[in-house]
Amino acid sequence: MHNQALEMQRRLFGNNHADVGHTLSLIGTVYLNQSQFAAAESAFREALEIDRALFGEDHREVAGAKVNLAKALFNLGQYSDAEPLFREAVDGYRRLLGNSHDTVAWGLHRLGVLLHAKGDYADAESSLRESLAIYRRCFGDQDPYVAMVLNSLGTLLMDRNDLPSAKPLFDEALAIQERLRSSDGPSVVWRQNRRAEWLERVGDLEAAAPLLRQVLEGRNQAEGLESPYVVRCMHSLQNS
């Protein structure tokens, strides 16, 4: 459907029209959601070229197009190509919206996750902590975006073997989600899983067991007994 609309727009307006760029972004998002990352990269790259030609570098559409392309590259494992796009997008959002805008926090979170994947833990922590501070200022402490960054930061600290610092972040993220959503929602189940993993890492298997049972129940209902997550939870419970 989007591809048909794109071809019609190309015939009507030419290749360098804002509507063509918008439709390419939609097509890229569809491909991204379908895990067709190479096709998503191609669509997002052309959309970025069109937006740059129409709006110049200092425009919100261009910053958003950079993030889209960076996400596709990230999923292709091309971290070194994705990083400058994320950084340029964050810098653009800062210039256009100011340092305390939630869109800046969103870009910083994406950058922090990328840097974590690259193994650049120090810069990743800095980006995630700034993202968290902005989200707290914008939305308060009981917001799902705050929980999202808390979990990302906790995961980073856990991977750095800073387990004592990771624990309160996971606890706070899980508490926020349990207050905002039903106790068996997928986000809560996922955060329970991260909390249980932390408890396993520090050797507190007794405390991990009830969380693993909740995760197992939630995953089993959603994915079935053959899910690798369900198998892992069952294995962990047998060893607790």
ZAVO-912119 format. One line per 4 residues: number of its first residue (from 1); for each residue x, y, z of C-alpha. Coordinates in pm, 1 decimal. Example, Ala and Ser with C-alpha at 12.3 -4.5 7.8 and 13.67 -1.06 7.14 Angstrom:
BEGIN
1) 1230.0,-450.0,780.0  1367.0,-106.0,714.0
END
This chain:
BEGIN
1) 0.0,0.0,0.0  273.9,246.5,97.3  481.5,141.3,-203.2  190.9,216.6,-438.1
5) 145.4,556.6,-278.1  518.4,621.8,-313.9  519.4,545.5,-686.0  218.0,771.5,-740.4
9) 384.0,1054.3,-546.3  704.2,1016.8,-748.3  506.2,1049.2,-1070.7  308.5,1349.7,-946.5
13) 572.9,1544.9,-755.6  912.1,1406.6,-853.4  1166.2,1237.3,-630.0  1253.5,1533.5,-404.5
17) 915.8,1621.5,-255.5  828.0,1628.9,115.0  544.1,1378.8,63.6  787.5,1135.3,-97.2
21) 1022.5,1170.3,200.0  737.0,1115.9,445.1  617.1,802.3,266.8  971.6,665.7,253.0
25) 992.9,711.8,629.6  667.9,517.5,673.1  796.5,239.2,448.8  1123.6,230.4,642.9
29) 932.9,199.4,970.0  730.9,-92.7,833.5  1050.5,-266.6,724.2  1209.6,-193.3,1062.8
33) 915.2,-348.4,1246.2  940.8,-652.5,1018.9  1314.8,-685.1,1095.8  1400.2,-615.5,729.5
37) 1680.2,-386.1,835.4  1863.7,-352.5,502.3  1542.0,-246.6,327.8  1469.1,-6.9,614.2
41) 1815.5,145.3,578.9  1761.8,209.2,207.6  1425.3,379.6,263.7  1547.6,587.4,558.5
45) 1864.1,692.5,375.8  1667.6,828.7,79.9  1422.3,1001.9,315.0  1713.9,1172.1,492.1
49) 1861.2,1291.2,162.2  1526.2,1443.2,61.9  1476.2,1612.8,400.2  1827.0,1758.3,391.7
53) 1770.6,1897.2,42.7  1436.9,2052.6,140.9  1501.7,2176.5,495.1  1876.5,2197.8,555.4
57) 2059.3,2048.3,853.6  1894.1,2245.7,1136.0  1541.6,2112.4,1108.6  1345.0,1873.4,1325.2
61) 1249.0,1654.8,1026.6  1616.4,1608.1,945.6  1702.1,1516.6,1305.0  1420.4,1261.9,1308.4
65) 1535.4,1117.6,974.7  1887.2,1076.4,1118.8  1747.5,883.9,1416.5  1548.1,655.5,1184.9
69) 1852.6,573.3,974.5  2064.4,525.0,1286.9  1810.9,275.1,1424.9  1830.0,69.5,1106.6
73) 2210.9,75.5,1113.6  2208.4,-17.7,1483.4  1996.9,-323.8,1408.6  2237.5,-416.7,1129.0
77) 2520.9,-406.2,1383.2  2680.8,-106.4,1211.6  2739.7,81.1,1536.0  3019.3,304.6,1408.5
81) 2794.3,432.1,1129.5  2495.1,476.5,1359.2  2676.5,666.5,1635.3  2747.5,994.5,1447.9
85) 2386.3,1005.0,1326.3  2254.1,971.0,1681.4  2497.3,1237.6,1801.9  2404.3,1477.5,1520.4
89) 2034.7,1422.4,1593.8  2080.6,1495.4,1964.9  2280.3,1809.2,1886.5  2010.2,1920.1,1643.6
93) 1734.5,1865.3,1898.0  1933.0,2066.8,2154.1  1967.1,2361.2,1914.8  1603.4,2348.9,1804.9
97) 1428.2,2260.4,2130.6  1666.4,2337.8,2416.4  1853.5,2107.7,2651.8  1555.1,2017.6,2869.8
101) 1311.8,1892.5,2605.6  1186.7,1534.4,2626.5  1289.8,1475.9,2263.2  1649.5,1541.8,2367.7
105) 1606.0,1282.9,2643.6  1470.4,1035.0,2389.3  1770.0,1087.6,2160.8  2013.8,1057.8,2450.4
109) 1854.3,728.5,2552.0  1894.4,589.5,2199.8  2256.2,707.2,2197.6  2322.4,554.0,2538.5
113) 2185.9,215.4,2431.2  2409.2,224.5,2122.7  2718.5,317.0,2322.8  2640.7,35.4,2567.1
117) 2624.0,-209.0,2276.0  2959.8,-77.5,2150.4  3115.1,-133.9,2492.0  3169.8,238.8,2551.9
121) 3032.9,215.5,2904.1  3147.6,551.4,3039.8  2987.7,757.3,2760.1  2681.6,533.4,2767.5
125) 2631.9,598.8,3138.6  2669.7,974.2,3087.6  2407.3,978.1,2810.5  2163.6,762.7,3005.3
129) 2198.0,966.0,3324.9  2133.3,1290.4,3135.8  1834.1,1131.9,2964.4  1698.0,1019.0,3300.4
133) 1742.2,1364.2,3455.3  1558.3,1533.6,3167.4  1270.5,1284.9,3177.7  1233.6,1335.0,3552.8
137) 1217.4,1713.3,3503.0  967.8,1685.1,3218.8  735.3,1414.9,3349.7  811.2,1352.3,3717.6
141) 934.0,1034.4,3882.0  635.5,810.2,3804.6  653.8,804.0,3426.6  706.6,504.3,3195.2
145) 989.8,686.0,3015.8  1166.0,723.2,3350.1  1121.9,349.6,3408.2  1258.3,275.6,3060.0
149) 1580.8,468.4,3118.9  1618.0,334.1,3473.3  1611.1,-15.3,3330.7  1862.8,69.7,3056.7
153) 2094.5,230.1,3310.9  2057.0,-62.1,3549.9  2139.8,-306.4,3271.4  2451.4,-105.7,3185.6
157) 2568.3,-99.7,3547.0  2501.5,-471.0,3580.8  2714.7,-536.9,3272.9  2989.3,-326.9,3435.7
161) 2959.6,-554.8,3740.0  2840.0,-262.9,3952.0  2562.3,-476.0,4097.9  2494.8,-266.9,4412.8
165) 2426.3,42.3,4199.7  2207.1,-150.3,3954.4  1970.9,-290.1,4218.1  1786.5,30.5,4321.6
169) 1741.9,126.6,3955.4  1572.2,-203.0,3872.8  1363.3,-177.6,4189.9  1244.1,173.0,4100.7
173) 1170.3,81.6,3737.7  965.6,-220.5,3841.1  775.8,-22.8,4107.3  682.3,245.4,3851.1
177) 554.0,-10.0,3602.7  355.5,-197.2,3866.9  185.6,127.8,3967.8  111.6,237.9,3612.3
181) 11.4,-89.3,3450.8  -146.1,-422.8,3536.4  84.0,-649.2,3730.0  95.2,-907.5,3448.2
185) 163.0,-661.6,3164.7  455.1,-741.7,2932.4  665.5,-447.6,3052.1  630.1,-556.8,3413.0
189) 714.6,-917.3,3327.1  1025.6,-802.7,3139.9  1143.6,-586.9,3430.2  1074.6,-867.4,3675.7
193) 1301.7,-1077.9,3459.1  1581.7,-818.0,3478.6  1537.6,-791.9,3856.2  1552.6,-1171.1,3888.7
197) 1866.2,-1178.4,3673.4  2028.6,-925.4,3904.1  1942.0,-1137.6,4208.6  2090.1,-1443.8,4038.9
201) 2409.3,-1251.6,3960.9  2456.8,-1157.9,4326.8  2379.7,-1513.3,4435.3  2046.6,-1443.3,4609.1
205) 1865.1,-1735.6,4450.3  1605.6,-1751.7,4727.5  1487.4,-1399.0,4651.5  1507.0,-1458.9,4274.7
209) 1281.4,-1766.2,4283.1  941.2,-1593.9,4335.1  1020.3,-1337.4,4065.1  1124.9,-1613.3,3825.9
213) 794.0,-1790.9,3892.1  602.3,-1472.9,3804.4  811.4,-1426.7,3490.8  760.2,-1791.8,3397.7
217) 382.1,-1763.0,3435.2  367.2,-1443.7,3229.4  599.3,-1569.9,2956.1  426.1,-1907.5,2939.0
221) 88.2,-1742.6,2886.5  224.6,-1511.9,2616.9  473.5,-1736.0,2433.7  418.1,-2100.8,2527.7
225) 641.6,-2365.6,2680.2  880.2,-2374.0,2383.3  989.4,-2012.8,2428.7  1363.1,-1985.6,2509.1
229) 1274.1,-1739.2,2786.8  1038.2,-1991.8,2945.4  1301.6,-2266.5,2918.5  1561.3,-2036.7,3077.9
233) 1327.4,-1945.6,3366.0  1250.9,-2313.2,3429.5  1623.1,-2393.7,3431.5  1694.0,-2107.2,3673.2
237) 1414.6,-2220.8,3905.9  1550.7,-2575.4,3910.9  1887.7,-2438.3,4025.4  1744.7,-2198.6,4288.9
END
